[in-house]
Amino acid sequence: MDAITLAALNAMDAPGFVAALDGIFEHSPWVAEAAAAHRPFPTLAALHEGLMAAVEARPAAGRLALIAAHPDLAGKAARAGAITAESVSEQAGLGLDRLSDAEFDRFEVLNAAYRARFGFPFVICARRQTRDAVLDAFDSRLGNTPDEEVAAALAEIGHITRLRLVERIEGPGAPPTTGRLSTHVLDTHKGGPAAGVKVELYEIGASARARLAERVTNTDGRTDVPLLAGAPLRIGTYELVFHVGPYYAARDLALPERPFLDRVPIRFSIGEPEGHYHVPLVMTPWSYSTYRGS
């Protein structure tokens, strides 16, 4: 569906307003119907807050019905393509449409255990997670009380719908939906930024290590574009690998034939999908340090 402006959305009649927001809340047009009476919304953040307020105002049975309208993660309906286009895209972005039979069976077991305990599907914003983080969330949330889990599911629906909304509606005051990962390499032996250092970014999973990006530092010791940006940072474990050996070799220093440092790995975790993670490297030919910067 083509994006429309917030001003145009505010000016629509109630049926048009509901139709324009179709699919934002999974199979639940009543959310937009309830929010329509509270227009105009001055910002996209206010629009999303109004939609979530309609959810919170619904009786408990209505909120449970909203949760139940969501598909299982990597479930049989998803495999058969019998879910909304938005859910198809979100699950595919996490690779849940390309699971091996063994991985699919694992998700089926977890989905069944979760439904047996709570009576509704496991809901999580797949676009804010790595696959390992999803599996960890399954395990941890199975220990929640029913009330805690309803609250957790509704919070995840808030994340899901916020992302869908800002893609559908253009306007001022968008809520935060993207994060950023950047780096900066400083050579304290030289006393300045390090240019020409190759930097690789990997996602570290329980059974695999996937390269996500490769950059080379510029004259300011930074990369021309962030390592990750324009989307939520997925919760999980990552590793930056800095190729410092070739950098110091190119400086033609009086160093041992086999340099002490060659590739410097920094492994770290991301837990704030809409946050800014700045992971710099401060180095000499014999030492290095890092920190979370800004």
N, C-alpha and C positions, 0 to 999 in steps of 0.2 A: 504494500500500500504506500502511495506517495505521501511524503511529509506534508503537513499543513501547518499554518501558523496558529499560535495561541489566540491571536485576535480573531481569526476566522472561526476557530473552535468556539470561543465565547459567544460569537454572533449567531451560531446555528440554533435551530429549534431543538427541542429535547430529543426527538428521534434522530436527528442528524448528529447531535453530540454523542449519543450512545453508539451510533453506527461508526463514527470516526474513531472511537476508542475500542472498537471490537477487537478482541484478542489480547488486549493489555492484561486483563484479568481473565484467567483461563475459564472459558465457558460460563462466565458470570456477568452478563450484561446488567444485572441489577445494581452493580457497584456504580457504573456510570449513570444509571437512571437516578440513583439516590443523590449523586453529587451534582447533577445538572441544575438542581434548584438553587445551588449556592454560587452560581456564576454572578459576575465575572471573576475569574481567577487572575490576579495581577502577574504572577510568575509561574514558571513550570514547577518550581518547588511547591508553591501554594496549591497548584492543581493536584500534584501527587499527594500532598497532605490531605486535601479534600477528599480524594478517592479513598485513602486509607482511613480517614475518619468515618466514611460511610461503612467501611468494613467493621471498624470497632463498634459502631452503633448498632450493628446487626445482632440479633439474639444469638446465643451460643450455637444453636443448631444451624443457623445460616453461616456462621464462620466455619463450622466443621464441614459444611457442604462446599464452601469455597476451597478448603484444603483438599477435600475428596475429589474435586474436579480436576486435579493435577494428575498426570500420568506417573507410573512408576519409572524410576531411573533405569534405563536399559532393560525395560520390561518387554513382555511379549507384544503389547500394543505398539511400543516404540519400534520394535524390530519389524512389525508388519506395516509401519507407516500410518497407523490409525490414531495419530495424535495431532495437535494443532501444528501449523507451520512454524510458529514461534518456538514451540518445544522441540520440534525436529531440529531446527537450527542450533538451539542452545545445547542439546545433547550431542549433536554432531561435532560442535566445537570442542567438546571434551573427548571426542573419539569414542563415545558410547555406542555409535552405530557401526563400529568396526571391531567389536570385541571378539576374541576367540571363543570357542564353545565353552572352554573352562572358565573364562572370565564372565561370560554370560551366566553360567550356572551359579557362580559366586554371587552375582547381583540378584539372581532369582532367590537364592537362599536368604540373603539379607532383606530383600523386599518382603518376603513371606514372614520372616521373624518380626519385622517392624509392623506389618499390618496385623499380625496376631496380637501384638502388644497394645497397639494404639487404635486400630480400626480404621486407619486412613493411610494414604501413601506417604512415603518419605519425600519431603519437599526441601530442596536446597537450590540455591542460585548457582547453577553449573558454571556460569561464566565467571564466577569469582573463585573457582576451585581448580586445583589439580585433581587428577583421578585418585591419587593417594589421600588427599585431603577429604575427598568425598567418602572414601572407605573409613577413614578415621572418624569422620562425623557420624557415620552409621553406628560405629561401635560406641562412641561416647553418648550419643543421643538415645540409644536404646536403654540407657540407665536413667533417663529423665522420668519424672512423674507425668501422668497425662496432661495436667495443667501446664507444666513446664514445656512439654513438647508441643502443645497447641501454640503457646507463645513463640517458641522457636520457629515453628512452621510459618506463622503469620509474619514474623520478622523476615524470613527468607522470601516470602511472597512480596514483601515490601522491596527487597533488593531486585527481585525479578522484574517487577512492574516498573520500578524506577528506570531501569535500563531500557525496557521496551518503550516507555513513554518518551524519553528524550530522543529516541530514534524516530518516533512517529510525529512528534509535535515540535515545531521550531518556535522559540520565543525567549524572552529574557528570564534571568534568574533560574537557570537550570540547577538541579541538585547535583552534588558531586557523584560522578559515575565512573571516572577514570583515575588511574594511578600512573606513576612514572618511576622508572628505574634509570639512574644515571651513575656515571663514574668520573673520576678525575685522577690522573696519575702525576705524582709529584716526585721529582728526583732531587732528594736533599743532598746528594753528593755533588750535583751540579748547582743546586740552589735555585731550581726553577721547574717549570712544567716539563714533562717528558713527551715529546712528539714522536710519532711513528711506532707506538707500542700496540701490537695486536692484542685485542681483548675478545675472548669468547665467552658467551653466556650459555649455561646448560640448566635444564630442569632435571633435578635428581629424583627419580622414583624408586620405589622398592625393588623393582626388577629391571630398570632401564635408566639410561642417562641420555637425554635428548638435547642436541644443540639447537638453541633458539635464535641466536644472533651472533654475528661477528662484526667487529668494528676496529678501526685504527685511530689512535688518538691524534688530534690536530696540534697546531703550534701552542695552543693553550693547555695541552694535556687532557683535553676533553674529547668526547666523540661528537661528530657534527650533528647527530640526532641521538635522542635517548636510546638506551638499550631496549626499553619497553615503554610504550606510551599509547594513548588513544583508546584504551580499554581498561577494565579493571585488571589489576595485577592478581594473578591466580594464587590463592593461598597454597603454600608448599615450600619445598626446599630447593635452593638454587646454588649454582657455583659459577663464579667468575674466574677465568683463567687468564692471567696476564703473561704475555711472552716477553719477559724482561731480558733473557739471555741475548737474543739478537739485538735488542736495543743497546745494551752496553757494549756488545761486540762492535756495533757500528760507531760507537763513540771513540773507539781505538784507545782505550785506557790500558794502563799497565796492569793487566789482570792475569791470574793463572790461566793456563791453556784450557783447563776445564773450569768454567765459571762456577762459583758457589751457588748462585741462583740462576735458574733457567726459566721454568714456568712456575708462576706463583698462583696457587689456587686459593680462593676465598669462598668458603661454603657458608651460606646464611639462609635464614628463613624469612618468608613474607607472610604477615598475618593481617595486614591492613590493605585490602584491595584498592581502596581509593587514596592511599597514602603516597608520599614521595619518599622513595628509598634512594639515598645517595651513598654509594659504597666506594670511597676513594682508596687509592693505594699510595702510601708514602714509602719510598724505597731508597736504598743504596745498593751497591753491588753485593752487599753482605747481609742486609737486613730489610725487613719491611713491617709495616703496621697498617691498620685500617680502623675505621669507625663508621658509625652511621651519621652521615652529615646531612646538610639541608641544601 
